[in-house]
Amino acid sequence: MTRRILVLFPDEWDRAVARDGRYRDRYEFFFEGFDLFSFPDNARLFWFDALAFVDRIVAGYSGGRIDGVVTSDEQFGPFLASLIAKRLGLPHTPVEAILTIQHKYYARQAFERIAPEANARFGLIRRDYAGPEDVPLPYPFYVKPVKAAYSVLARRVDSFEDFRKHTHFGWFERAIIERLVRPFDQVMKAHSDMTEEPFSMIAEEILPGRQVTANGYARNGRVTMLGTVDSIMYPGTDHFQRFQYPSALPASLLERIDDVAVRLLEGLGFSQGVFNIEMRVDPASGSVRVIEINPRAAGQFYDLFERVDGFCLFDVLLDLECGLEPVVRHREGRDSHAASFVLRDFSGEGLSRWPSAREIEELQSRNPDVHVMVYRKRGADLAREMKWLGSYRYGIFNLGATSLEALFRRFQKLCGDVTFHPRSHREPCVETLLAQAASGDD
């Protein structure tokens, strides 16, 4: 039996895994939506109407044409997948739960109700704020959009001047931000009782400890945890350097992470699908604090679990959205360690030269078991990414190995194979990476 799967707002990870030969005779994939990070596809953002999109998709795929609706998209995917799956009579989490999770202010209020010991101090900053008196927390704190994605405009601010500079946008930036948020606003007004607009910002306490990403799924309201990934930053920054699995944290802390995650997801009513939850864990005190919940699969993690545990996170997603119980394993993969390494430029200079598609394909062919992603940006796109994210993510390598040292040596060799690094790039040092992993320091 071939199952028909609707993939909403597919990104490079979704399209890559869907091309895998293992799915050829088992699934037929249909792709709808656009890539927010790929021009000219993302120009569709300016006339996108979320409610009309739902109507069009439901009309086009009704009558039993689809067996499941999946998404790994962070911006629009979760709440639109919920609406579409409901109208097609397919498994889904109620849209009210998705909206609560994705509206950072309402999410924080829910965390306070369900697991107050895991919450951070927070406060709302409306977009028409006038002066320092409208800032609800003492400096420093993190500020981020109430509805955003992929760390866009999330940044530490140390003074009101920092905050004002960070939230000052030109007309084109304001237009993009408003169009990014408008679909959520449309659905929120049509399908919930929420009144706080999603165009505001939220101030959050800076949480201590190591950052991790706990992954799990819910089926029929029951939450199952799959594993925790260490989210390791470039030293001295809050920019991800790599996502490393399995976590190096002790079992007692991993159990505490799972307990908090289960309580939160069940308390929020997340009843069907894959999720991940970002947390800060303080090994000294044992405290577990929540940064945010993502009610979707992380495409960047699809193969990390397969390399170590022997199951692909994408398979879990497919099974759940088709109403099936996923088959998961533990430590049955070919590797003992896996990581998703992120190549970043902090200078804003961009790539030293523009690599061709053929060159990128050849880099991948020389490393067939590595998932290679390269993001070519320049000009206004590069400048906007530097402002909104604070760095330019130009490449990702997903790979595995039998030991941490072997993993880092493979990464070092791969970096040496890249000939278009920004001029500011420094080759990774295996000894430094090992020391960092041992200490847990970013």
C-alpha positions in Angstrom: 0.0 0.0 0.0 1.4 3.4 -1.0 0.5 6.2 1.5 0.0 9.7 0.2 1.6 12.4 2.2 1.1 16.1 2.0 4.2 18.0 3.0 3.5 21.7 3.9 6.2 24.4 3.4 9.0 21.9 2.6 12.6 22.9 3.2 15.8 21.5 1.9 15.8 18.7 4.6 12.2 17.6 3.7 13.0 17.4 0.0 16.2 15.6 0.5 14.8 12.9 2.7 11.7 12.5 0.5 14.0 11.6 -2.4 15.5 8.7 -0.4 15.0 5.5 -2.3 13.6 3.7 0.8 10.3 5.7 0.4 9.8 5.2 -3.3 7.3 2.3 -3.2 5.8 3.2 0.2 4.9 6.8 -0.1 3.9 9.4 -2.6 4.7 12.9 -1.6 2.8 16.1 -2.5 4.5 19.5 -1.7 2.5 22.7 -1.0 3.7 26.0 0.2 6.9 27.9 -0.4 10.4 28.2 1.1 10.8 31.3 3.2 14.6 31.4 2.6 14.8 30.8 -1.1 14.3 33.6 -3.7 12.2 34.0 -5.8 9.9 31.4 -4.1 9.8 33.5 -0.9 8.3 36.5 -2.8 5.0 34.8 -2.5 5.0 35.9 1.1 3.8 39.3 0.1 0.4 38.1 -1.1 0.0 35.0 1.0 -3.4 34.5 2.6 -3.4 31.7 5.2 -7.1 31.1 5.4 -7.4 31.1 1.6 -4.5 28.7 1.5 -6.3 26.3 3.8 -9.4 26.4 1.7 -7.5 25.8 -1.5 -5.6 22.8 -0.1 -8.6 21.2 1.5 -10.5 21.6 -1.8 -7.7 20.1 -3.8 -7.0 17.1 -1.5 -10.4 16.2 -0.2 -12.1 12.9 -0.9 -9.5 10.6 0.7 -6.6 11.7 -1.5 -4.3 12.2 1.4 -3.3 9.8 4.3 -1.4 12.3 6.4 -0.3 16.0 6.6 3.3 16.7 7.8 5.5 19.7 8.2 8.9 20.6 9.7 8.4 24.3 8.9 8.5 26.6 12.0 6.8 29.7 10.7 3.5 28.6 9.1 3.5 24.8 9.0 2.2 23.7 12.4 -1.0 25.8 12.6 -1.8 25.4 9.0 -1.2 21.6 9.1 -3.5 21.4 12.1 -6.3 23.2 10.3 -5.9 21.2 7.1 -5.7 17.8 8.8 -8.8 18.6 10.8 -10.8 19.4 7.8 -9.6 16.4 6.0 -10.4 14.1 8.9 -6.7 13.2 9.6 -4.7 13.0 12.9 -3.7 16.4 14.2 -3.1 18.4 17.3 -5.9 21.0 18.0 -5.0 24.4 16.5 -5.6 26.1 19.8 -2.7 24.2 21.4 -0.4 25.0 18.4 -1.3 28.7 18.6 -0.6 28.8 22.3 2.8 27.1 21.9 3.8 29.4 19.0 2.7 32.7 20.6 5.6 33.2 23.0 3.7 35.3 25.5 0.8 32.9 25.8 3.3 30.0 25.9 5.1 31.6 28.9 1.8 32.1 30.7 1.0 28.4 30.1 4.5 27.3 31.3 3.9 29.3 34.5 0.7 27.4 35.1 2.0 23.9 34.2 5.6 23.9 35.4 6.5 27.2 37.1 9.8 26.0 38.4 10.9 25.5 34.7 9.8 28.9 33.5 11.7 32.2 33.0 10.7 35.6 34.1 9.1 37.4 31.1 7.1 40.4 30.0 5.4 41.7 26.9 6.7 44.7 25.0 4.1 46.0 22.5 5.2 47.3 19.2 4.1 50.8 20.0 6.3 51.1 23.1 7.3 54.6 23.9 10.3 54.6 26.2 12.3 52.8 28.9 9.2 52.6 31.2 7.6 50.1 28.8 10.4 47.6 29.3 9.3 45.0 31.8 12.6 43.4 32.9 15.9 44.7 34.2 18.8 44.5 31.8 20.3 42.3 30.4 17.6 40.1 28.9 16.7 38.4 25.7 14.3 40.0 23.4 12.5 38.2 20.6 9.4 38.6 18.5 6.2 37.1 20.1 5.8 35.1 16.8 9.0 34.4 15.0 11.1 31.5 13.7 14.6 30.2 13.5 16.0 32.8 16.1 15.1 35.7 13.8 15.6 38.9 15.8 16.2 37.0 19.0 19.1 38.8 20.8 20.5 39.7 24.2 20.2 43.4 24.9 22.1 45.2 27.7 20.5 48.6 27.7 17.5 50.5 26.3 19.8 51.9 23.6 20.6 48.3 22.5 16.9 47.4 22.6 15.8 50.5 20.6 18.5 49.9 18.0 17.6 46.3 17.7 13.9 47.0 17.1 14.4 49.9 14.7 13.5 48.8 11.2 13.4 50.3 7.8 10.1 50.3 5.8 11.1 47.2 3.8 12.1 45.3 6.9 8.8 46.3 8.6 6.9 45.1 5.5 8.7 41.7 5.6 8.1 41.3 9.3 4.4 42.1 9.1 4.0 39.7 6.2 5.8 37.0 8.2 3.4 37.5 11.1 0.2 38.1 9.3 -0.7 34.4 8.6 -0.5 33.6 12.3 -2.5 36.7 13.1 -5.2 35.6 10.6 -5.5 32.1 12.1 -5.3 33.4 15.7 -8.2 35.8 15.1 -10.3 33.2 13.3 -9.7 30.2 15.5 -8.9 31.3 19.1 -9.8 33.8 21.8 -6.3 35.2 22.0 -6.2 39.0 22.1 -2.5 39.9 22.3 -1.3 40.7 18.8 1.6 38.6 17.5 3.5 41.7 16.3 4.8 42.5 19.7 8.1 41.5 21.4 8.7 39.5 24.5 11.5 40.1 27.1 12.8 37.0 28.7 15.2 36.4 31.6 18.7 35.1 30.5 18.8 31.5 31.7 22.0 29.9 33.0 23.4 26.5 32.0 23.9 24.3 28.9 21.4 24.5 26.1 19.8 21.2 24.9 17.0 20.2 22.6 14.7 17.4 23.9 12.9 15.6 21.2 9.7 13.5 21.4 6.3 12.8 20.0 2.7 12.6 21.0 0.1 10.1 19.9 -3.5 10.2 21.0 -2.5 12.6 23.8 0.3 10.4 25.2 3.8 11.9 25.1 6.9 9.7 24.4 10.5 11.1 24.6 13.0 10.1 22.0 16.3 11.7 23.1 18.1 14.9 24.0 20.5 16.7 21.7 23.3 19.0 23.1 22.9 22.4 21.4 26.5 23.8 21.5 27.3 27.4 20.7 30.2 29.2 19.1 32.4 30.3 22.1 31.3 33.6 23.5 28.1 33.7 21.4 24.5 32.5 21.4 24.8 31.1 17.9 24.6 27.4 17.3 27.9 25.7 16.4 26.6 22.2 16.4 23.8 19.9 17.6 25.4 16.8 19.1 23.7 13.4 19.8 23.5 11.7 22.2 23.7 14.3 25.0 26.7 14.2 27.3 24.5 15.0 30.3 24.2 12.4 33.1 21.1 10.1 33.1 19.6 11.9 36.1 19.5 15.2 34.3 18.1 13.6 31.1 15.3 12.1 33.2 14.5 15.5 34.6 14.4 17.0 31.1 12.0 14.3 30.0 9.8 14.8 33.0 9.5 18.6 32.4 8.9 18.0 28.7 6.1 15.5 29.2 4.3 17.6 31.7 4.5 20.7 29.5 3.4 19.0 26.2 0.5 17.1 27.9 -0.5 20.1 29.8 -0.6 22.3 26.7 -2.8 19.7 24.8 -0.2 18.8 22.2 -1.8 15.5 21.3 -0.4 14.3 17.9 2.9 14.8 16.2 6.6 15.3 16.7 8.0 18.2 18.8 11.2 19.5 20.2 11.7 21.7 23.2 14.7 23.9 23.8 15.9 24.1 27.4 18.8 25.4 29.6 20.1 22.9 32.1 22.4 23.9 35.0 24.5 20.9 35.9 25.6 22.5 39.2 22.1 23.1 40.6 20.2 20.5 38.5 17.6 23.1 37.4 15.9 22.6 34.0 14.4 25.8 32.5 12.4 26.1 29.2 13.4 28.4 26.4 10.6 27.5 23.9 8.7 24.6 22.4 8.6 23.9 18.7 5.5 21.9 17.7 7.1 20.3 14.7 9.8 18.0 13.7 13.3 19.4 13.3 14.4 18.5 9.7 18.0 19.1 10.7 17.7 16.2 13.2 16.1 13.7 10.8 19.2 11.6 10.4 21.0 12.1 13.8 18.7 9.6 15.5 19.1 7.2 12.6 22.9 7.3 12.8 23.0 6.5 16.5 19.7 4.8 17.4 18.7 3.2 14.1 15.5 5.0 13.3 14.8 8.1 11.2 12.8 10.9 12.8 11.1 11.5 9.5 9.6 7.9 9.7 8.3 8.8 13.2 6.6 11.9 11.7 5.1 9.9 8.8 3.7 7.2 11.1 2.1 9.6 13.5 0.4 11.7 10.9 -1.0 8.5 9.3 -2.4 7.4 12.7 0.2 4.7 13.3 2.4 3.8 16.2 6.0 4.7 15.4 8.8 2.1 15.6 11.7 3.5 17.5 15.0 1.9 18.6 17.8 2.7 21.0 21.5 2.7 20.2 21.0 0.3 17.2 22.6 2.7 14.6 26.0 2.4 12.9 27.5 5.3 14.9 28.0 6.1 18.5 28.0 9.8 18.0 26.4 12.2 15.4 26.3 15.9 15.0 24.9 18.6 12.7 27.8 21.2 12.4 26.8 24.7 11.4 29.3 26.9 9.5 28.9 30.6 10.3 30.3 33.9 9.2 30.3 36.5 12.0 32.0 39.2 9.9 29.3 39.9 7.4 31.7 39.6 4.5 30.0 36.6 3.0 31.6 33.8 1.0 35.1 34.3 -0.4 33.7 33.3 -3.8 30.3 32.1 -5.2 30.4 28.3 -5.5 28.5 26.7 -8.4 25.8 24.1 -7.9 28.2 21.5 -9.6 30.9 22.3 -7.0 28.5 21.7 -4.2 27.3 18.5 -5.7 30.9 17.3 -6.1 31.5 18.1 -2.4 28.5 15.9 -1.5 29.6 13.1 -3.9 33.0 12.9 -2.2 31.3 12.5 1.1 28.3 10.3 0.3 27.3 9.5 3.9 27.4 13.2 4.9 24.4 15.5 4.5 25.8 18.7 3.0 23.8 21.9 2.8 25.2 25.1 1.5 23.3 28.5 1.7 24.6 31.1 -0.8 23.7 34.6 0.1 25.1 38.0 -0.8 24.0 41.7 -1.0 20.8 42.7 0.7 19.9 39.0 1.7 23.3 38.7 3.4 22.9 42.0 5.2 19.4 41.2 6.4 20.5 37.8 7.8 23.4 39.5 9.6 21.0 42.0 11.2 18.2 39.6 12.0 20.3 36.6 13.1 23.7 38.2 14.0 25.6 35.8 11.8 25.4 34.2 8.3 24.8 30.5 8.3 26.4 29.4 5.1 26.7 25.6 5.5 25.7 22.5 7.5 27.3 19.1 7.7 25.4 16.2 9.2 27.7 13.2 10.0 28.4 10.4 12.4 31.4 8.4 13.8 32.3 5.8 16.3 33.9 8.2 18.7 33.8 12.0 19.4 37.4 12.3 18.3 36.6 10.5 15.0 33.6 12.8 14.6 35.6 16.0 15.0 38.4 14.8 12.7 35.8 14.1 10.0 34.4 17.5 10.5 37.9 19.0 10.3 38.6 17.2 7.0 35.3 18.3 5.5 36.0 22.0 6.4 39.3 21.5 4.6 37.5 20.4 1.5 35.5 23.6 1.3 37.2 26.2 -0.8 34.7 29.1 -0.5 34.8 29.8 3.2 34.6 33.4 4.2 38.0 34.9 4.6 37.4 35.1 8.4 37.0 31.3 8.6 39.4 29.4 10.9 39.9 25.7 10.6 38.4 23.7 13.6 40.8 22.3 16.1 40.0 18.8 17.2 41.6 19.2 20.6 39.6 22.3 21.3 36.4 20.6 20.3 37.1 17.6 22.5 37.9 19.9 25.4 34.7 21.9 24.8 32.7 18.7 24.7 34.3 17.4 27.9 33.7 20.6 29.9 30.3 21.4 28.5 31.3 25.0 28.0 30.3 26.9 24.8 
